[in-house]
């Protein structure tokens, strides 16, 4: 099996690496060669002469880009380094780091050359006597490079999100996707207009993935419902303490519906239902998709979307603010930051931060209340005012809370596990030494009533027989 390496966030084989880098078949490197030949070549339309003739072309950018290209070639040498299967890990890491750095430099030069080409193509062969006016006179080369870096980052993030969603169960392959979505990697590489273009490609592909996954779920569900029920019954018998399941298909369906509508009110309603899954693993797995749905909704009406989010979070906070101490001030500060934010990424980030803090606080408060109620019931049993069966009922509630798949509830229970174990031991010991109270036998140690009756009957028979023997003697 060919060795696999990771470069620019993607796993590829050595053969693929050597083809892309050593043989310079990478799209960026091929484009670099094409543009250099066109702009700085000596013949034909688009040659150095034509570019120098066009007064639309920025002379300084023309010279700087050629200089940058020459320096890049000096750094690269004859070619990118080849990786052999026998190379040790340190050598491979060094080669990959060098290739990544060189490719970044090549991408920056390509961006500048594309700009030169765009400038020159606006006038073709015409000699424009009007002096050149730089459309961005204050923009430095560093700023242009920063824009190129941002574009690469957006592409990489979009690609990572798409790959994450593709690999969720049931897995979807690129061949399952529709038309141009199958070539999303190439489409992202060719996205040069900015973040909005990258997001548009990403959202279109994610929507397609969700539709295909929902179709697969329905198809497999129709064929395997009976078998699935049998498996679930077997699982329940094997693992009586299995965590209760969340209807994951419902969330997938809600996401799919949201992807297929552009009506603000519909999206708002669907997002409210989707947010009911907060803290569940299925929600976290689809976080990037849900974020894109929020962005989609905000694009339609950002102000109303933001106000709705703020009001919803404030309503939740008001219900718990007296029980969370100093944390209330922290969350209020973040709500103010959210109100004043205009960038959608910031709005999304702050909303998720506040939601997580409120969600965890709500779970903590719920468990604290259940523990306090357990203590009160326990004291009532000791005072012979409450039937001890209520202890079992309350313990079952806490057990259900513990077995939830919700991450907020799991964290809350984990933080209280020592206290709860200690409390349960005390209750257990107390109930065992107070069996004359009204109700059932102590929890954990349950002696069936029928068993007690049988034991008493046997004892009585033995006692009578002994008395008869004594009388005969």
C-alpha positions in Angstrom: 0.0 0.0 0.0 1.4 3.4 -1.0 2.5 5.7 1.9 0.0 8.4 2.8 1.1 12.0 3.7 -0.8 15.1 4.7 -0.1 18.4 2.9 -2.2 21.6 3.0 -4.8 19.8 5.2 -5.3 16.9 2.7 -4.2 13.3 2.8 -2.7 12.1 -0.4 -0.4 9.2 -1.5 3.3 9.7 -2.4 2.5 9.1 -6.0 -0.2 11.9 -5.9 2.2 14.2 -4.1 5.1 13.7 -6.6 2.7 14.2 -9.5 1.3 17.5 -8.1 4.5 19.0 -6.7 7.6 17.3 -8.1 6.1 17.1 -11.6 4.3 20.5 -11.0 0.9 19.3 -12.1 -0.8 21.2 -9.2 -3.5 23.6 -10.7 -1.7 26.6 -9.1 1.7 25.7 -10.5 0.3 25.0 -14.0 -1.6 28.3 -13.9 1.6 30.1 -12.8 3.5 28.7 -15.9 0.7 29.7 -18.2 0.4 33.3 -16.9 4.2 33.8 -16.9 4.4 32.7 -20.5 1.6 35.0 -21.5 2.7 38.1 -19.6 6.4 38.0 -19.7 6.8 36.0 -22.9 8.4 37.5 -26.0 5.9 36.7 -28.8 2.3 37.0 -29.7 -0.7 38.8 -28.3 -0.4 39.1 -24.5 3.5 39.1 -24.7 5.7 41.4 -22.6 5.6 44.0 -25.4 1.8 44.0 -25.3 1.6 44.4 -21.6 4.2 47.2 -21.6 2.3 48.9 -24.3 -1.0 48.9 -22.3 -1.2 51.9 -20.1 -3.9 50.2 -18.1 -1.3 47.9 -16.6 0.3 49.0 -13.3 4.0 49.4 -14.1 5.1 48.9 -10.5 3.0 45.7 -10.1 4.3 44.5 -13.5 8.0 44.9 -12.3 7.3 43.6 -8.7 5.6 40.5 -9.9 8.4 39.6 -12.3 10.9 40.1 -9.5 8.8 38.0 -7.1 8.6 35.2 -9.7 12.4 35.2 -10.2 12.9 35.0 -6.4 10.4 32.1 -6.3 12.3 30.2 -9.0 15.6 30.7 -7.0 14.0 29.3 -3.9 12.4 26.4 -5.7 15.5 25.5 -7.6 15.1 23.2 -10.6 11.9 21.7 -9.1 10.0 20.8 -5.9 11.7 18.0 -3.9 10.5 14.4 -4.6 9.5 12.2 -1.8 10.6 8.5 -1.8 8.9 5.7 0.1 12.1 5.0 2.0 12.5 8.6 3.2 12.3 8.9 7.0 9.6 11.0 8.7 11.8 14.0 9.5 12.8 14.3 5.8 9.2 14.0 4.7 8.1 16.7 7.1 10.8 19.0 5.9 9.9 18.4 2.3 6.2 19.0 2.9 6.9 22.2 4.9 9.0 23.5 2.0 6.4 22.5 -0.6 3.6 24.3 1.3 5.7 27.4 1.7 6.6 27.4 -2.0 3.0 26.8 -3.1 1.9 29.8 -0.9 4.4 32.0 -2.7 3.2 30.7 -6.1 -0.4 31.4 -5.2 0.5 35.0 -4.3 2.3 35.5 -7.7 -0.6 33.9 -9.6 -3.0 36.4 -7.9 -0.9 39.3 -9.0 -0.6 38.0 -12.5 -4.3 37.5 -12.7 -4.7 41.2 -11.7 -2.2 42.2 -14.5 -4.1 40.1 -17.0 -7.4 41.6 -16.0 -5.9 45.2 -16.3 -4.5 44.5 -19.7 -7.5 42.6 -21.1 -9.7 45.6 -20.5 -7.9 47.5 -23.3 -6.5 44.7 -25.4 -4.0 46.0 -28.0 -5.2 49.5 -27.8 -2.7 52.1 -26.7 -4.5 54.2 -24.2 -3.1 57.7 -24.0 -4.9 58.4 -20.7 -2.5 58.0 -17.8 -2.9 54.9 -15.6 -5.1 55.4 -12.5 -4.6 52.7 -9.9 -8.1 51.7 -8.6 -6.6 51.1 -5.2 -3.8 53.6 -4.8 -3.4 53.0 -1.1 -3.2 49.2 -1.4 0.2 47.8 -0.7 1.7 44.5 -1.9 1.4 43.3 1.7 -2.3 44.0 1.6 -2.8 42.2 -1.7 -0.9 39.2 -0.2 -3.1 39.3 2.9 -6.2 39.1 0.6 -4.7 36.2 -1.2 -4.0 34.5 2.2 -7.6 35.0 3.3 -8.9 33.6 0.1 -6.8 30.4 0.6 -8.0 30.2 4.2 -11.7 30.5 3.2 -11.2 27.8 0.5 -9.5 25.4 3.0 -12.2 25.9 5.6 -15.0 25.4 3.1 -13.3 22.2 1.8 -12.8 20.9 5.4 -16.5 21.5 6.3 -17.7 19.7 3.1 -15.4 16.7 3.8 -16.6 16.5 7.4 -20.2 16.4 6.3 -19.5 13.9 3.5 -17.9 11.5 6.0 -20.9 11.5 8.4 -23.1 8.4 8.4 -24.4 7.3 6.0 -21.4 8.4 4.0 -21.8 10.3 0.8 -19.3 10.2 -2.0 -18.6 12.9 -4.6 -20.0 10.6 -7.3 -23.4 10.7 -5.4 -23.6 14.5 -5.8 -25.3 16.4 -8.6 -23.5 17.9 -11.6 -20.9 20.6 -10.7 -21.1 19.7 -7.0 -18.9 16.7 -7.9 -16.1 19.0 -8.7 -16.4 21.2 -5.7 -12.6 21.1 -5.0 -11.8 22.5 -8.4 -14.7 25.0 -8.1 -13.2 26.2 -4.8 -9.7 26.5 -6.3 -11.2 28.6 -9.1 -13.1 30.9 -6.7 -11.3 34.2 -6.9 -14.0 36.8 -6.2 -13.8 36.5 -2.4 -15.5 34.9 0.6 -19.1 35.2 -0.7 -18.2 33.1 -3.8 -16.6 30.5 -1.6 -19.6 30.4 0.8 -22.0 30.1 -2.2 -20.2 27.0 -3.4 -19.9 25.5 0.1 -23.6 26.0 0.9 -24.7 24.5 -2.5 -22.6 21.4 -1.9 -23.7 21.0 1.7 -27.4 21.2 0.7 -26.8 18.5 -2.0 -25.1 16.3 0.6 -28.0 16.6 3.0 -30.6 15.8 0.3 -28.6 12.7 -0.7 -28.2 11.6 2.9 -31.9 12.0 3.7 -32.7 9.9 0.6 -30.3 7.2 1.8 -31.8 7.2 5.2 -35.3 6.7 3.8 -34.2 3.9 1.5 -32.3 2.0 4.2 -35.1 2.6 6.7 -37.8 1.1 4.4 -35.7 -2.0 3.9 -34.4 -2.5 7.3 -37.0 -1.3 9.7 -37.9 -4.8 10.9 -34.3 -5.8 11.4 -33.5 -2.4 13.1 -36.3 -3.0 15.6 -35.0 -6.5 16.3 -31.4 -5.2 16.8 -32.7 -2.4 19.1 -34.6 -5.0 21.2 -31.5 -7.1 21.5 -29.4 -4.1 22.4 -31.9 -3.2 25.1 -31.7 -6.7 26.6 -27.9 -6.7 26.5 -27.5 -3.1 27.8 -30.4 -2.2 30.2 -28.7 1.1 31.0 -28.4 2.2 27.4 -28.8 5.9 26.8 -32.2 7.0 25.4 -32.0 7.8 21.7 -32.6 11.2 20.1 -34.5 11.2 16.8 -31.5 12.1 14.6 -33.5 11.6 11.4 -35.8 14.4 12.5 -32.9 16.9 12.7 -31.6 15.7 9.3 -35.1 16.3 7.9 -35.3 19.8 9.4 -31.9 20.8 8.0 -33.0 19.5 4.6 -36.2 21.5 4.7 -34.3 24.7 5.7 -31.8 24.1 2.8 -34.7 24.0 0.3 -36.5 27.2 1.3 -35.6 30.9 0.9 -38.5 32.3 2.9 -37.4 34.1 6.1 -40.3 33.0 8.3 -40.0 29.4 7.3 -36.2 29.4 8.0 -36.8 31.2 11.3 -39.3 28.5 12.4 -37.1 25.6 11.2 -34.1 27.0 13.0 -36.0 27.2 16.3 -36.9 23.5 15.9 -33.3 22.7 15.0 -32.0 24.6 18.0 -34.0 22.2 20.3 -31.3 19.7 19.5 -28.5 21.9 21.1 -26.1 19.8 23.1 -26.9 16.6 21.3 -24.1 14.8 19.4 -26.1 15.0 16.1 -26.3 18.7 16.5 -22.6 19.1 17.1 -21.8 16.9 14.1 -23.9 19.2 11.9 -22.8 22.5 13.5 -21.1 23.8 10.3 -24.2 23.1 8.3 -26.4 24.7 10.9 -24.1 27.8 10.9 -24.5 28.1 7.1 -28.3 28.0 7.5 -28.1 30.8 10.0 -26.0 32.8 7.5 -28.5 32.1 4.8 -31.3 33.4 7.0 -29.4 36.5 8.0 -28.6 37.3 4.4 -32.4 37.6 3.8 -32.9 39.9 6.7 -29.9 40.4 9.0 -31.5 42.9 11.4 -34.6 40.8 12.1 -32.5 37.7 12.4 -30.1 39.2 14.9 -32.9 40.8 16.9 -34.7 37.4 17.1 -31.5 35.7 18.3 -30.9 38.4 21.0 -34.5 38.3 22.2 -34.5 34.5 22.4 -31.2 34.4 24.4 -32.3 37.2 26.7 -35.6 35.4 27.5 -33.7 32.3 28.4 -31.2 34.3 30.5 -33.9 36.1 32.4 -35.2 32.8 33.7 -31.9 31.8 35.3 -30.0 35.1 35.9 -30.7 35.0 39.7 -29.2 31.5 39.9 -25.9 31.8 38.0 -24.1 34.6 40.0 -21.3 36.5 38.2 -21.8 34.5 35.0 -24.9 36.6 34.4 -22.8 39.7 33.9 -20.5 37.9 31.5 -23.4 36.7 29.4 -25.1 40.2 29.5 -21.8 41.7 28.2 -21.7 39.2 25.3 -25.3 40.0 24.5 -24.4 43.6 24.1 -21.5 42.6 21.9 -24.0 40.6 19.8 -26.4 43.5 19.5 -23.6 45.8 18.2 -22.1 43.2 15.7 -22.7 43.6 12.0 -20.4 40.9 10.7 -22.3 37.6 10.3 -19.4 35.5 11.3 -19.1 37.4 14.6 -22.9 37.2 15.2 -22.8 33.4 14.6 -19.7 33.0 16.9 -21.1 35.1 19.8 -24.5 33.4 19.5 -22.9 30.0 19.8 -20.8 31.0 22.8 -23.8 32.5 24.6 -26.0 29.5 23.7 -23.4 27.1 25.1 -23.1 29.0 28.4 -26.8 29.3 28.9 -27.4 25.7 27.9 -24.8 24.5 30.4 -26.2 26.7 33.1 -29.8 25.5 32.5 -28.6 21.8 32.9 -26.7 22.6 36.1 -29.7 24.3 37.6 -32.0 21.5 36.6 -29.8 18.9 38.3 -29.3 21.0 41.4 -33.1 21.2 41.8 -33.5 17.5 41.4 -30.8 16.9 44.1 -32.5 19.3 46.5 -35.9 17.6 45.9 -34.2 14.2 46.6 -32.9 15.5 49.9 -36.3 16.8 50.9 -38.0 13.5 50.0 -35.4 11.6 51.9 -35.9 13.7 55.0 -39.7 13.2 54.6 -39.2 9.4 54.6 -37.1 9.6 57.8 -39.8 11.7 59.4 -42.3 9.2 58.3 -44.3 11.8 56.4 -43.5 10.6 52.8 -43.8 7.1 51.3 -40.3 5.9 50.5 -41.5 4.9 47.0 -41.0 8.6 46.1 -37.3 8.1 46.7 -37.1 5.6 43.9 -39.2 7.9 41.6 -36.8 10.7 42.2 -33.7 8.5 41.7 -35.2 7.3 38.4 -35.5 11.0 37.3 -31.8 11.6 38.1 -30.9 8.4 36.3 -32.7 9.5 33.2 -30.9 12.8 33.4 -27.5 11.0 33.7 -28.2 8.7 30.8 -29.1 11.6 28.4 -26.9 12.0 25.3 -27.0 15.8 25.8 -23.5 17.1 26.5 -24.7 19.8 28.8 -26.5 17.2 31.0 -23.5 14.9 31.0 -21.2 17.7 32.1 -23.6 18.8 34.8 -23.9 15.2 36.1 -20.1 14.7 36.0 -19.5 17.8 38.1 -22.0 16.5 40.8 -21.1 12.8 40.6 -19.1 12.7 43.8 -21.8 14.6 45.8 -24.5 12.3 44.3 -22.7 9.1 45.1 -22.1 10.2 48.7 -25.8 11.3 49.1 -27.1 8.0 47.6 -24.9 6.0 50.1 -26.3 8.0 53.0 -29.9 7.5 51.8 -29.2 3.8 51.3 -27.9 3.3 54.8 -30.6 5.4 56.3 -33.4 3.5 54.6 -31.9 0.1 55.6 -32.0 1.1 59.3 -35.5 2.6 59.1 -37.5 -0.3 57.6 -40.5 0.1 59.8 -41.6 3.2 57.9 -44.5 3.2 55.6 -43.9 1.8 52.1 -41.5 -0.4 50.2 -38.3 -2.0 51.2 -35.1 0.1 51.0 -33.8 1.0 47.5 -31.0 -1.3 46.2 -31.9 -4.0 48.8 -35.4 -5.2 47.9 -36.8 -8.3 49.7 -40.0 -9.4 47.9 -43.0 -9.5 50.2 -43.9 -13.1 49.2 -40.4 -14.2 50.3 -41.0 -12.7 53.7 -44.3 -14.5 54.1 -42.7 -17.8 53.2 -39.9 -17.3 55.6 -42.3 -16.5 58.5 -44.4 -19.6 57.7 -41.4 -21.9 57.7 -40.3 -20.5 61.0 -43.6 -21.0 62.6 -43.8 -24.7 61.4 -40.3 -25.4 62.8 -41.2 -23.7 66.1 -44.4 -25.9 66.5 -42.5 -29.1 65.8 -39.9 -28.3 68.4 -42.6 -27.7 71.0 -44.3 -31.1 70.1 -41.0 -32.9 70.5 -40.4 -31.2 73.9 -44.0 -32.2 75.1 -43.4 -35.9 74.1 -40.2 -36.0 76.1 
